[in-house]
Amino acid sequence: MNQLQALAMNEGKRWKSKLLSQPGRAEFEKLVLGPWASRRRRELLELLDRLNPSIEELTTAVEQEVHKRPEALRLMRHPGVGPITALAFVLIIGTPERFARGKQIGTYVRMIPTEDSSADGVGFLVHVVREQVAMIGPHGNCSIFSVGASSP
């Protein structure tokens, strides 16, 4: 979908969701494009037409499964949480009672990037905060560097 929108934007059209409607698609198909862009548009629309039935079938299955799980329905009350996100969260977490604190759930799904590890018996503490990494070595020496920079 993004590539179809990019083709439209290259022609000065900013349609967003209008591109998904029947009138929007008809207007998009009428746009005069160069030969390669025209071929790309045709191929992407064919791919979209082939994938849409499968996507609709899977979306229906997810929505049916969500209605069987009260935890997922409760999650969907939050803005921005749809059936796929809610169901995935419920299936990944399982029984929340197995976690003592909510912080442990965050760590379990790797939303809290903190790691205690050791290499060859030498302990290291690695802590990532706002794109900076602090490494504390076994003798208390500390190195701080930005993510993406060369290693200390």
Phi, psi and omega in degrees: 000319180300322181290327175294318178295324178295320176299317179294319180295326177297338178261011177083014180254125177245083189265335184048245185286342178299331180297334180280340181283160179298313178296323179295318178295318179298319179294321179296320180291336179278346181301137177275118181239164173295170185299317182286321178294322178296317178297317180298317178301313181299313181296318180293321178293322176296317178297317178300317179296325179286324185277330184305315179299320179294319179297317179297319179296315180292322178297318178297317179297318179296316180297322177294319180292324179299321181291346176273350186238107182298330179296320180291321178297321178295318179298326182290350175290339180282138179300135177088355179259112180260185183297322181292314180296315181298313181294318179300316180298313181298318181289326180286315183286322183074232180273114183294340181296342180287351177255132181288323182223158177299330179300326179292329176294316177302319178292320181299320180267012175061037174271341178249100187278069176243139184219131170256121180215167176222150178234119180052043177079358178260119185280140175227144171244122180246127180229127181251123178223121175045055175064021171236144182243131175248124177247124178250118182280179185292339182255015177087357177290143186234137175234134177236130179212159180279148178295133181100343177279169180291155183297149178289000000 
